[in-house]
Amino acid sequence: MRFWDQHGQEVEISQADQKWLDDSYFMTQQMRLEVDAPRAALSYRVSTKGQVDHDDIPMQKIACRKFAQEHGWRVVLEKAEKGISGSKVSASKRDVIQELRSEAGKGNFDILLLYM
């Protein structure tokens, strides 16, 4: 499986890492966590047309899911934002940011994990 990293370089995703893209595998890993594990929201984003075309979201998803699992965090929410520049579009006009803000305000997660 091939994707592009944040620098636009093509990379091969190892078999060991590909499993982290499988939702059922990830949920099985998550079920092994303590019931009172900290709750995490994961957010993935790309801002340029090149990143959207090459879709480096899978690379971010693998890294964040592995990190959350290694730290014993229960992932309760995952959001992806594609092709929206954080420097050109204000947070108030970015749907994903507003959704995360709303969920945080409701106390639905303890940790927000962003890639890089």
Buried (B, 14 or more C-beta within 10 A) or exposed (E): EEBBEEEEEEEEBEEEBBBBBEEEEBEEBBEEBEEEBBBBBBBBBBBEEEBBEBEBBBBBBBBBBBBBBEEEBBBBBBBBBEEBEEEEEEEEEBEBBEBBBEBBEEEEBBBBBEBE
